[in-house]
Amino acid sequence: MIRLATRARALLLAAALAGGCAPHRAKHVPIDARPTPAQPGQAAPAPAPRRSRAAAVAPAPATLRSRIASDTLAVRAAIRRCGGRTLLPEQESTIGGLSAQLAQVRAAIAAGDLSRAASLAREARSLASSLACP
């Protein structure tokens, strides 16, 4: 009986020292994307320029206007569904926030900032999808 308990402790200790229960998995990086180390006696190579999301090609204004219209219509529909109903305080505050975001979308459109308007409209649509009225 004592040998069994000692053996069990030894197995647990070995498992703990081996790195625990779950295997460690490193994030997979393709070999071509890995940096090349500097060779002895040579200067380090300059890193390749990274392309940011902001540097990506912006969608056409017509596409942005279409997205804005679609998102704001969905938000207005969600607000209409809840109109005239008894709402919980969280729902009332969500509707107030949605109305404020729609006003910000209109202001961004008036200022000619379609990308900001599209972003605000998408955010409002996401918030409206969480709104469930009885």
N, CA, C and O atoms as a GROMACS GRO file, in nm:
protein
  536
    1MET      N    1   0.082  -0.119   0.000
    1MET     CA    2   0.000   0.000   0.000
    1MET      C    3   0.086   0.125   0.000
    1MET      O    4   0.057   0.221  -0.071
    2ILE      N    5   0.192   0.125   0.079
    2ILE     CA    6   0.281   0.241   0.084
    2ILE      C    7   0.356   0.253  -0.048
    2ILE      O    8   0.379   0.364  -0.096
    3ARG      N    9   0.395   0.139  -0.106
    3ARG     CA   10   0.466   0.144  -0.234
    3ARG      C   11   0.379   0.205  -0.343
    3ARG      O   12   0.427   0.280  -0.428
    4LEU      N   13   0.249   0.172  -0.340
    4LEU     CA   14   0.155   0.225  -0.440
    4LEU      C   15   0.144   0.376  -0.427
    4LEU      O   16   0.143   0.446  -0.528
    5ALA      N   17   0.134   0.428  -0.304
    5ALA     CA   18   0.125   0.572  -0.282
    5ALA      C   19   0.254   0.640  -0.324
    5ALA      O   20   0.250   0.749  -0.381
    6THR      N   21   0.367   0.580  -0.297
    6THR     CA   22   0.495   0.637  -0.336
    6THR      C   23   0.509   0.639  -0.487
    6THR      O   24   0.558   0.735  -0.546
    7ARG      N   25   0.464   0.532  -0.549
    7ARG     CA   26   0.471   0.522  -0.694
    7ARG      C   27   0.379   0.628  -0.760
    7ARG      O   28   0.417   0.690  -0.859
    8ALA      N   29   0.260   0.647  -0.704
    8ALA     CA   30   0.167   0.746  -0.757
    8ALA      C   31   0.226   0.887  -0.744
    8ALA      O   32   0.212   0.967  -0.836
    9ARG      N   33   0.291   0.916  -0.632
    9ARG     CA   34   0.355   1.046  -0.613
    9ARG      C   35   0.466   1.065  -0.715
    9ARG      O   36   0.483   1.174  -0.771
   10ALA      N   37   0.543   0.960  -0.738
   10ALA     CA   38   0.653   0.968  -0.833
   10ALA      C   39   0.600   0.995  -0.974
   10ALA      O   40   0.659   1.073  -1.048
   11LEU      N   41   0.490   0.930  -1.011
   11LEU     CA   42   0.431   0.953  -1.143
   11LEU      C   43   0.376   1.096  -1.156
   11LEU      O   44   0.391   1.158  -1.261
   12LEU      N   45   0.314   1.146  -1.051
   12LEU     CA   46   0.263   1.283  -1.053
   12LEU      C   47   0.377   1.384  -1.065
   12LEU      O   48   0.366   1.482  -1.138
   13LEU      N   49   0.485   1.360  -0.992
   13LEU     CA   50   0.600   1.448  -0.998
   13LEU      C   51   0.662   1.447  -1.138
   13LEU      O   52   0.700   1.551  -1.191
   14ALA      N   53   0.671   1.328  -1.198
   14ALA     CA   54   0.727   1.316  -1.332
   14ALA      C   55   0.639   1.390  -1.434
   14ALA      O   56   0.690   1.455  -1.524
   15ALA      N   57   0.508   1.379  -1.418
   15ALA     CA   58   0.416   1.448  -1.510
   15ALA      C   59   0.428   1.598  -1.494
   15ALA      O   60   0.424   1.672  -1.593
   16ALA      N   61   0.443   1.646  -1.371
   16ALA     CA   62   0.458   1.789  -1.347
   16ALA      C   63   0.588   1.841  -1.406
   16ALA      O   64   0.591   1.950  -1.464
   17LEU      N   65   0.694   1.766  -1.391
   17LEU     CA   66   0.822   1.808  -1.445
   17LEU      C   67   0.826   1.799  -1.598
   17LEU      O   68   0.905   1.870  -1.661
   18ALA      N   69   0.744   1.715  -1.655
   18ALA     CA   70   0.742   1.699  -1.800
   18ALA      C   71   0.667   1.812  -1.870
   18ALA      O   72   0.661   1.814  -1.993
   19GLY      N   73   0.609   1.905  -1.796
   19GLY     CA   74   0.543   2.018  -1.861
   19GLY      C   75   0.393   2.021  -1.842
   19GLY      O   76   0.326   2.096  -1.912
   20GLY      N   77   0.338   1.945  -1.755
   20GLY     CA   78   0.196   1.950  -1.728
   20GLY      C   79   0.118   1.857  -1.820
   20GLY      O   80   0.173   1.768  -1.884
   21CYS      N   81  -0.012   1.880  -1.824
   21CYS     CA   82  -0.102   1.792  -1.898
   21CYS      C   83  -0.113   1.829  -2.045
   21CYS      O   84  -0.113   1.741  -2.132
   22ALA      N   85  -0.122   1.956  -2.074
   22ALA     CA   86  -0.146   1.999  -2.212
   22ALA      C   87  -0.013   2.025  -2.282
   22ALA      O   88   0.078   2.084  -2.224
   23PRO      N   89  -0.001   1.980  -2.404
   23PRO     CA   90   0.123   2.006  -2.478
   23PRO      C   91   0.134   2.154  -2.515
   23PRO      O   92   0.033   2.218  -2.543
   24HIS      N   93   0.254   2.206  -2.514
   24HIS     CA   94   0.278   2.345  -2.552
   24HIS      C   95   0.281   2.355  -2.704
   24HIS      O   96   0.356   2.284  -2.770
   25ARG      N   97   0.200   2.444  -2.757
   25ARG     CA   98   0.195   2.460  -2.902
   25ARG      C   99   0.234   2.602  -2.939
   25ARG      O  100   0.171   2.699  -2.895
   26ALA      N  101   0.336   2.614  -3.016
   26ALA     CA  102   0.379   2.746  -3.062
   26ALA      C  103   0.292   2.790  -3.178
   26ALA      O  104   0.236   2.708  -3.251
   27LYS      N  105   0.280   2.921  -3.194
   27LYS     CA  106   0.204   2.974  -3.306
   27LYS      C  107   0.276   2.940  -3.435
   27LYS      O  108   0.398   2.960  -3.445
   28HIS      N  109   0.204   2.889  -3.532
   28HIS     CA  110   0.263   2.849  -3.659
   28HIS      C  111   0.295   2.972  -3.743
   28HIS      O  112   0.208   3.056  -3.769
   29VAL      N  113   0.420   2.983  -3.784
   29VAL     CA  114   0.463   3.089  -3.873
   29VAL      C  115   0.528   3.023  -3.994
   29VAL      O  116   0.621   2.945  -3.978
   30PRO      N  117   0.480   3.053  -4.114
   30PRO     CA  118   0.542   2.992  -4.232
   30PRO      C  119   0.690   3.026  -4.241
   30PRO      O  120   0.732   3.134  -4.199
   31ILE      N  121   0.767   2.937  -4.293
   31ILE     CA  122   0.912   2.954  -4.299
   31ILE      C  123   0.952   3.077  -4.380
   31ILE      O  124   1.052   3.142  -4.348
   32ASP      N  125   0.874   3.109  -4.483
   32ASP     CA  126   0.906   3.226  -4.565
   32ASP      C  127   0.882   3.357  -4.491
   32ASP      O  128   0.940   3.460  -4.526
   33ALA      N  129   0.797   3.354  -4.390
   33ALA     CA  130   0.765   3.475  -4.317
   33ALA      C  131   0.859   3.498  -4.199
   33ALA      O  132   0.852   3.603  -4.136
   34ARG      N  133   0.945   3.402  -4.168
   34ARG     CA  134   1.036   3.416  -4.055
   34ARG      C  135   1.153   3.507  -4.093
   34ARG      O  136   1.201   3.504  -4.207
   35PRO      N  137   1.200   3.588  -3.998
   35PRO     CA  138   1.312   3.676  -4.028
   35PRO      C  139   1.441   3.595  -4.045
   35PRO      O  140   1.461   3.493  -3.980
   36THR      N  141   1.527   3.642  -4.133
   36THR     CA  142   1.655   3.577  -4.156
   36THR      C  143   1.757   3.637  -4.059
   36THR      O  144   1.774   3.759  -4.055
   37PRO      N  145   1.824   3.553  -3.980
   37PRO     CA  146   1.922   3.608  -3.885
   37PRO      C  147   2.042   3.664  -3.960
   37PRO      O  148   2.076   3.617  -4.069
   38ALA      N  149   2.107   3.762  -3.900
   38ALA     CA  150   2.226   3.822  -3.960
   38ALA      C  151   2.341   3.721  -3.957
   38ALA      O  152   2.360   3.650  -3.858
   39GLN      N  153   2.416   3.716  -4.065
   39GLN     CA  154   2.531   3.626  -4.074
   39GLN      C  155   2.649   3.692  -4.001
   39GLN      O  156   2.658   3.814  -3.996
   40PRO      N  157   2.738   3.612  -3.947
   40PRO     CA  158   2.854   3.670  -3.879
   40PRO      C  159   2.933   3.760  -3.974
   40PRO      O  160   2.963   3.721  -4.087
   41GLY      N  161   2.966   3.880  -3.928
   41GLY     CA  162   3.045   3.972  -4.006
   41GLY      C  163   2.963   4.054  -4.104
   41GLY      O  164   3.020   4.134  -4.178
   42GLN      N  165   2.831   4.039  -4.107
   42GLN     CA  166   2.746   4.116  -4.198
   42GLN      C  167   2.647   4.200  -4.118
   42GLN      O  168   2.613   4.166  -4.004
   43ALA      N  169   2.604   4.307  -4.177
   43ALA     CA  170   2.502   4.391  -4.112
   43ALA      C  171   2.367   4.319  -4.121
   43ALA      O  172   2.343   4.242  -4.213
   44ALA      N  173   2.284   4.347  -4.027
   44ALA     CA  174   2.151   4.285  -4.025
   44ALA      C  175   2.070   4.337  -4.143
   44ALA      O  176   2.077   4.456  -4.175
   45PRO      N  177   1.992   4.250  -4.210
   45PRO     CA  178   1.911   4.296  -4.323
   45PRO      C  179   1.800   4.388  -4.274
   45PRO      O  180   1.748   4.372  -4.164
   46ALA      N  181   1.764   4.483  -4.358
   46ALA     CA  182   1.655   4.574  -4.324
   46ALA      C  183   1.524   4.496  -4.325
   46ALA      O  184   1.500   4.416  -4.416
   47PRO      N  185   1.440   4.518  -4.225
   47PRO     CA  186   1.312   4.445  -4.224
   47PRO      C  187   1.224   4.489  -4.340
   47PRO      O  188   1.227   4.605  -4.382
   48ALA      N  189   1.146   4.395  -4.389
   48ALA     CA  190   1.054   4.425  -4.499
   48ALA      C  191   0.945   4.517  -4.449
   48ALA      O  192   0.895   4.498  -4.338
   49PRO      N  193   0.906   4.615  -4.528
   49PRO     CA  194   0.799   4.704  -4.484
   49PRO      C  195   0.669   4.627  -4.469
   49PRO      O  196   0.633   4.544  -4.553
   50ARG      N  197   0.600   4.655  -4.361
   50ARG     CA  198   0.473   4.588  -4.334
   50ARG      C  199   0.361   4.674  -4.387
   50ARG      O  200   0.362   4.797  -4.373
   51ARG      N  201   0.266   4.609  -4.447
   51ARG     CA  202   0.151   4.679  -4.501
   51ARG      C  203   0.044   4.688  -4.393
   51ARG      O  204  -0.003   4.586  -4.344
   52SER      N  205   0.007   4.808  -4.357
   52SER     CA  206  -0.095   4.824  -4.254
   52SER      C  207  -0.233   4.820  -4.316
   52SER      O  208  -0.249   4.830  -4.438
   53ARG      N  209  -0.332   4.804  -4.231
   53ARG     CA  210  -0.471   4.802  -4.281
   53ARG      C  211  -0.509   4.939  -4.338
   53ARG      O  212  -0.589   4.948  -4.430
   54ALA      N  213  -0.451   5.044  -4.281
   54ALA     CA  214  -0.484   5.178  -4.330
   54ALA      C  215  -0.430   5.198  -4.471
   54ALA      O  216  -0.485   5.277  -4.548
   55ALA      N  217  -0.323   5.127  -4.505
   55ALA     CA  218  -0.263   5.142  -4.638
   55ALA      C  219  -0.342   5.064  -4.743
   55ALA      O  220  -0.317   5.079  -4.863
   56ALA      N  221  -0.435   4.982  -4.700
   56ALA     CA  222  -0.514   4.905  -4.795
   56ALA      C  223  -0.602   4.999  -4.877
   56ALA      O  224  -0.629   5.112  -4.836
   57VAL      N  225  -0.644   4.953  -4.990
   57VAL     CA  226  -0.726   5.035  -5.079
   57VAL      C  227  -0.862   5.060  -5.013
   57VAL      O  228  -0.928   4.966  -4.967
   58ALA      N  229  -0.901   5.185  -5.009
   58ALA     CA  230  -1.029   5.221  -4.949
   58ALA      C  231  -1.142   5.184  -5.044
   58ALA      O  232  -1.127   5.196  -5.166
   59PRO      N  233  -1.256   5.139  -4.989
   59PRO     CA  234  -1.370   5.107  -5.076
   59PRO      C  235  -1.422   5.233  -5.146
   59PRO      O  236  -1.400   5.345  -5.099
   60ALA      N  237  -1.488   5.213  -5.256
   60ALA     CA  238  -1.545   5.324  -5.332
   60ALA      C  239  -1.654   5.392  -5.251
   60ALA      O  240  -1.721   5.328  -5.170
   61PRO      N  241  -1.672   5.523  -5.272
   61PRO     CA  242  -1.777   5.595  -5.197
   61PRO      C  243  -1.915   5.533  -5.214
   61PRO      O  244  -1.994   5.532  -5.120
   62ALA      N  245  -1.945   5.482  -5.333
   62ALA     CA  246  -2.077   5.420  -5.354
   62ALA      C  247  -2.093   5.297  -5.266
   62ALA      O  248  -2.201   5.271  -5.214
   63THR      N  249  -1.985   5.221  -5.251
   63THR     CA  250  -1.989   5.102  -5.165
   63THR      C  251  -2.009   5.142  -5.020
   63THR      O  252  -2.087   5.081  -4.947
   64LEU      N  253  -1.936   5.246  -4.977
   64LEU     CA  254  -1.952   5.294  -4.839
   64LEU      C  255  -2.094   5.344  -4.814
   64LEU      O  256  -2.153   5.314  -4.710
   65ARG      N  257  -2.148   5.419  -4.909
   65ARG     CA  258  -2.286   5.470  -4.892
   65ARG      C  259  -2.386   5.354  -4.882
   65ARG      O  260  -2.481   5.360  -4.804
   66SER      N  261  -2.363   5.251  -4.959
   66SER     CA  262  -2.451   5.134  -4.955
   66SER      C  263  -2.444   5.064  -4.820
   66SER      O  264  -2.546   5.026  -4.763
   67ARG      N  265  -2.322   5.049  -4.769
   67ARG     CA  266  -2.305   4.986  -4.636
   67ARG      C  267  -2.370   5.070  -4.527
   67ARG      O  268  -2.437   5.017  -4.438
   68ILE      N  269  -2.349   5.201  -4.535
   68ILE     CA  270  -2.407   5.290  -4.435
   68ILE      C  271  -2.559   5.280  -4.437
   68ILE      O  272  -2.622   5.271  -4.332
   69ALA      N  273  -2.617   5.283  -4.555
   69ALA     CA  274  -2.763   5.274  -4.568
   69ALA      C  275  -2.815   5.143  -4.512
   69ALA      O  276  -2.914   5.141  -4.440
   70SER      N  277  -2.748   5.034  -4.544
   70SER     CA  278  -2.791   4.902  -4.496
   70SER      C  279  -2.785   4.894  -4.344
   70SER      O  280  -2.878   4.847  -4.279
   71ASP      N  281  -2.674   4.940  -4.289
   71ASP     CA  282  -2.657   4.932  -4.143
   71ASP      C  283  -2.754   5.024  -4.070
   71ASP      O  284  -2.812   4.983  -3.969
   72THR      N  285  -2.772   5.146  -4.119
   72THR     CA  286  -2.863   5.237  -4.049
   72THR      C  287  -3.008   5.192  -4.060
   72THR      O  288  -3.086   5.212  -3.967
   73LEU      N  289  -3.045   5.132  -4.172
   73LEU     CA  290  -3.181   5.079  -4.185
   73LEU      C  291  -3.205   4.966  -4.085
   73LEU      O  292  -3.313   4.957  -4.026
   74ALA      N  293  -3.106   4.881  -4.065
   74ALA     CA  294  -3.120   4.772  -3.968
   74ALA      C  295  -3.132   4.827  -3.826
   74ALA      O  296  -3.209   4.775  -3.745
   75VAL      N  297  -3.057   4.933  -3.796
   75VAL     CA  298  -3.065   4.994  -3.662
   75VAL      C  299  -3.202   5.058  -3.642
   75VAL      O  300  -3.263   5.041  -3.537
   76ARG      N  301  -3.250   5.131  -3.742
   76ARG     CA  302  -3.382   5.194  -3.729
   76ARG      C  303  -3.493   5.090  -3.714
   76ARG      O  304  -3.589   5.112  -3.640
   77ALA      N  305  -3.479   4.978  -3.783
   77ALA     CA  306  -3.579   4.872  -3.770
   77ALA      C  307  -3.580   4.815  -3.628
   77ALA      O  308  -3.686   4.787  -3.573
   78ALA      N  309  -3.462   4.799  -3.569
   78ALA     CA  310  -3.453   4.748  -3.432
   78ALA      C  311  -3.515   4.847  -3.334
   78ALA      O  312  -3.582   4.807  -3.239
   79ILE      N  313  -3.492   4.976  -3.356
   79ILE     CA  314  -3.550   5.079  -3.268
   79ILE      C  315  -3.702   5.080  -3.283
   79ILE      O  316  -3.774   5.092  -3.184
   80ARG      N  317  -3.753   5.067  -3.407
   80ARG     CA  318  -3.898   5.064  -3.430
   80ARG      C  319  -3.963   4.944  -3.362
   80ARG      O  320  -4.073   4.954  -3.308
   81ARG      N  321  -3.894   4.827  -3.367
   81ARG     CA  322  -3.950   4.706  -3.302
   81ARG      C  323  -3.972   4.728  -3.154
   81ARG      O  324  -4.066   4.674  -3.096
   82CYS      N  325  -3.887   4.808  -3.093
   82CYS     CA  326  -3.897   4.830  -2.948
   82CYS      C  327  -3.985   4.948  -2.912
   82CYS      O  328  -4.015   4.970  -2.795
   83GLY      N  329  -4.027   5.025  -3.011
   83GLY     CA  330  -4.108   5.143  -2.984
   83GLY      C  331  -4.241   5.109  -2.922
   83GLY      O  332  -4.308   5.014  -2.962
   84GLY      N  333  -4.281   5.188  -2.822
   84GLY     CA  334  -4.411   5.171  -2.759
   84GLY      C  335  -4.420   5.053  -2.664
   84GLY      O  336  -4.530   5.020  -2.619
   85ARG      N  337  -4.310   4.988  -2.634
   85ARG     CA  338  -4.312   4.874  -2.543
   85ARG      C  339  -4.249   4.913  -2.410
   85ARG      O  340  -4.170   5.007  -2.401
   86THR      N  341  -4.286   4.838  -2.307
   86THR     CA  342  -4.222   4.857  -2.178
   86THR      C  343  -4.087   4.788  -2.182
   86THR      O  344  -4.078   4.668  -2.206
   87LEU      N  345  -3.982   4.865  -2.159
   87LEU     CA  346  -3.846   4.813  -2.173
   87LEU      C  347  -3.774   4.812  -2.040
   87LEU      O  348  -3.807   4.887  -1.948
   88LEU      N  349  -3.677   4.727  -2.031
   88LEU     CA  350  -3.587   4.724  -1.916
   88LEU      C  351  -3.494   4.844  -1.924
   88LEU      O  352  -3.474   4.899  -2.032
   89PRO      N  353  -3.437   4.885  -1.812
   89PRO     CA  354  -3.345   5.001  -1.815
   89PRO      C  355  -3.227   4.981  -1.911
   89PRO      O  356  -3.185   5.076  -1.977
   90GLU      N  357  -3.174   4.859  -1.921
   90GLU     CA  358  -3.063   4.834  -2.013
   90GLU      C  359  -3.105   4.853  -2.158
   90GLU      O  360  -3.030   4.905  -2.240
   91GLN      N  361  -3.228   4.810  -2.188
   91GLN     CA  362  -3.279   4.824  -2.324
   91GLN      C  363  -3.301   4.972  -2.359
   91GLN      O  364  -3.272   5.015  -2.471
   92GLU      N  365  -3.353   5.048  -2.261
   92GLU     CA  366  -3.374   5.190  -2.284
   92GLU      C  367  -3.241   5.261  -2.309
   92GLU      O  368  -3.231   5.348  -2.396
   93SER      N  369  -3.138   5.224  -2.232
   93SER     CA  370  -3.008   5.288  -2.251
   93SER      C  371  -2.946   5.246  -2.384
   93SER      O  372  -2.877   5.325  -2.448
   94THR      N  373  -2.970   5.122  -2.427
   94THR     CA  374  -2.920   5.076  -2.556
   94THR      C  375  -2.985   5.155  -2.669
   94THR      O  376  -2.918   5.195  -2.764
   95ILE      N  377  -3.116   5.177  -2.659
   95ILE     CA  378  -3.187   5.254  -2.762
   95ILE      C  379  -3.137   5.399  -2.764
   95ILE      O  380  -3.121   5.458  -2.871
   96GLY      N  381  -3.111   5.456  -2.646
   96GLY     CA  382  -3.055   5.591  -2.640
   96GLY      C  383  -2.917   5.597  -2.706
   96GLY      O  384  -2.886   5.692  -2.777
   97GLY      N  385  -2.835   5.495  -2.680
   97GLY     CA  386  -2.702   5.489  -2.742
   97GLY      C  387  -2.711   5.473  -2.892
   97GLY      O  388  -2.632   5.532  -2.966
   98LEU      N  389  -2.806   5.392  -2.939
   98LEU     CA  390  -2.825   5.374  -3.083
   98LEU      C  391  -2.867   5.504  -3.150
   98LEU      O  392  -2.820   5.537  -3.259
   99SER      N  393  -2.956   5.578  -3.084
   99SER     CA  394  -3.000   5.707  -3.141
   99SER      C  395  -2.884   5.804  -3.148
   99SER      O  396  -2.870   5.878  -3.246
  100ALA      N  397  -2.800   5.804  -3.045
  100ALA     CA  398  -2.683   5.892  -3.045
  100ALA      C  399  -2.585   5.852  -3.155
  100ALA      O  400  -2.526   5.938  -3.221
  101GLN      N  401  -2.567   5.722  -3.176
  101GLN     CA  402  -2.476   5.677  -3.281
  101GLN      C  403  -2.530   5.712  -3.419
  101GLN      O  404  -2.452   5.748  -3.508
  102LEU      N  405  -2.661   5.703  -3.439
  102LEU     CA  406  -2.719   5.742  -3.567
  102LEU      C  407  -2.696   5.892  -3.592
  102LEU      O  408  -2.672   5.933  -3.706
  103ALA      N  409  -2.704   5.973  -3.486
  103ALA     CA  410  -2.676   6.116  -3.501
  103ALA      C  411  -2.529   6.138  -3.539
  103ALA      O  412  -2.498   6.226  -3.619
  104GLN      N  413  -2.438   6.058  -3.483
  104GLN     CA  414  -2.296   6.069  -3.518
  104GLN      C  415  -2.273   6.027  -3.662
  104GLN      O  416  -2.189   6.084  -3.732
  105VAL      N  417  -2.347   5.926  -3.708
  105VAL     CA  418  -2.336   5.883  -3.848
  105VAL      C  419  -2.378   5.996  -3.940
  105VAL      O  420  -2.310   6.025  -4.039
  106ARG      N  421  -2.490   6.061  -3.908
  106ARG     CA  422  -2.537   6.173  -3.990
  106ARG      C  423  -2.436   6.287  -3.992
  106ARG      O  424  -2.413   6.349  -4.096
  107ALA      N  425  -2.374   6.315  -3.875
  107ALA     CA  426  -2.274   6.422  -3.868
  107ALA      C  427  -2.151   6.387  -3.951
  107ALA      O  428  -2.094   6.474  -4.017
  108ALA      N  429  -2.109   6.262  -3.947
  108ALA     CA  430  -1.992   6.220  -4.026
  108ALA      C  431  -2.021   6.228  -4.174
  108ALA      O  432  -1.933   6.266  -4.252
  109ILE      N  433  -2.142   6.194  -4.215
  109ILE     CA  434  -2.180   6.204  -4.357
  109ILE      C  435  -2.180   6.351  -4.398
  109ILE      O  436  -2.132   6.385  -4.506
  110ALA      N  437  -2.235   6.438  -4.312
  110ALA     CA  438  -2.239   6.581  -4.343
  110ALA      C  439  -2.098   6.639  -4.355
  110ALA      O  440  -2.075   6.730  -4.433
  111ALA      N  441  -2.004   6.584  -4.276
  111ALA     CA  442  -1.865   6.632  -4.282
  111ALA      C  443  -1.789   6.570  -4.398
  111ALA      O  444  -1.675   6.608  -4.425
  112GLY      N  445  -1.851   6.474  -4.467
  112GLY     CA  446  -1.786   6.409  -4.581
  112GLY      C  447  -1.693   6.295  -4.543
  112GLY      O  448  -1.618   6.246  -4.627
  113ASP      N  449  -1.698   6.252  -4.418
  113ASP     CA  450  -1.611   6.142  -4.370
  113ASP      C  451  -1.689   6.011  -4.379
  113ASP      O  452  -1.744   5.964  -4.280
  114LEU      N  453  -1.693   5.954  -4.499
  114LEU     CA  454  -1.772   5.833  -4.521
  114LEU      C  455  -1.715   5.711  -4.451
  114LEU      O  456  -1.790   5.626  -4.405
  115SER      N  457  -1.583   5.702  -4.440
  115SER     CA  458  -1.526   5.584  -4.372
  115SER      C  459  -1.562   5.585  -4.224
  115SER      O  460  -1.592   5.479  -4.167
  116ARG      N  461  -1.560   5.702  -4.160
  116ARG     CA  462  -1.601   5.710  -4.019
  116ARG      C  463  -1.749   5.680  -4.006
  116ARG      O  464  -1.791   5.609  -3.914
  117ALA      N  465  -1.829   5.732  -4.096
  117ALA     CA  466  -1.974   5.707  -4.092
  117ALA      C  467  -2.002   5.558  -4.107
  117ALA      O  468  -2.088   5.504  -4.038
  118ALA      N  469  -1.930   5.493  -4.198
  118ALA     CA  470  -1.950   5.348  -4.217
  118ALA      C  471  -1.910   5.271  -4.093
  118ALA      O  472  -1.977   5.175  -4.055
  119SER      N  473  -1.802   5.313  -4.030
  119SER     CA  474  -1.757   5.246  -3.907
  119SER      C  475  -1.859   5.262  -3.795
  119SER      O  476  -1.892   5.166  -3.725
  120LEU      N  477  -1.908   5.384  -3.777
  120LEU     CA  478  -2.010   5.409  -3.674
  120LEU      C  479  -2.139   5.333  -3.702
  120LEU      O  480  -2.200   5.279  -3.610
  121ALA      N  481  -2.179   5.328  -3.829
  121ALA     CA  482  -2.302   5.256  -3.864
  121ALA      C  483  -2.287   5.107  -3.838
  121ALA      O  484  -2.381   5.043  -3.791
  122ARG      N  485  -2.169   5.050  -3.869
  122ARG     CA  486  -2.145   4.908  -3.845
  122ARG      C  487  -2.148   4.879  -3.696
  122ARG      O  488  -2.202   4.777  -3.652
  123GLU      N  489  -2.088   4.969  -3.616
  123GLU     CA  490  -2.088   4.952  -3.471
  123GLU      C  491  -2.231   4.959  -3.416
  123GLU      O  492  -2.268   4.881  -3.328
  124ALA      N  493  -2.310   5.052  -3.467
  124ALA     CA  494  -2.449   5.065  -3.423
  124ALA      C  495  -2.529   4.940  -3.460
  124ALA      O  496  -2.612   4.893  -3.382
  125ARG      N  497  -2.504   4.887  -3.579
  125ARG     CA  498  -2.576   4.765  -3.620
  125ARG      C  499  -2.541   4.648  -3.528
  125ARG      O  500  -2.627   4.568  -3.492
  126SER      N  501  -2.414   4.639  -3.491
  126SER     CA  502  -2.372   4.532  -3.401
  126SER      C  503  -2.441   4.546  -3.265
  126SER      O  504  -2.486   4.447  -3.207
  127LEU      N  505  -2.449   4.669  -3.216
  127LEU     CA  506  -2.517   4.692  -3.089
  127LEU      C  507  -2.666   4.662  -3.101
  127LEU      O  508  -2.726   4.607  -3.009
  128ALA      N  509  -2.726   4.699  -3.213
  128ALA     CA  510  -2.870   4.675  -3.234
  128ALA      C  511  -2.901   4.526  -3.240
  128ALA      O  512  -3.011   4.484  -3.202
  129SER      N  513  -2.807   4.446  -3.287
  129SER     CA  514  -2.832   4.302  -3.295
  129SER      C  515  -2.844   4.239  -3.156
  129SER      O  516  -2.903   4.132  -3.140
  130SER      N  517  -2.787   4.306  -3.055
  130SER     CA  518  -2.797   4.253  -2.918
  130SER      C  519  -2.926   4.297  -2.850
  130SER      O  520  -2.958   4.251  -2.741
  131LEU      N  521  -3.000   4.384  -2.914
  131LEU     CA  522  -3.124   4.438  -2.856
  131LEU      C  523  -3.239   4.343  -2.885
  131LEU      O  524  -3.277   4.322  -3.001
  132ALA      N  525  -3.295   4.287  -2.780
  132ALA     CA  526  -3.409   4.196  -2.795
  132ALA      C  527  -3.528   4.256  -2.722
  132ALA      O  528  -3.530   4.265  -2.600
  133CYS      N  529  -3.628   4.296  -2.799
  133CYS     CA  530  -3.748   4.355  -2.739
  133CYS      C  531  -3.857   4.249  -2.732
  133CYS      O  532  -3.872   4.168  -2.824
  134PRO      N  533  -3.933   4.250  -2.622
  134PRO     CA  534  -4.038   4.148  -2.607
  134PRO      C  535  -4.153   4.165  -2.706
  134PRO      O  536  -4.248   4.087  -2.704
   0.00000   0.00000   0.00000
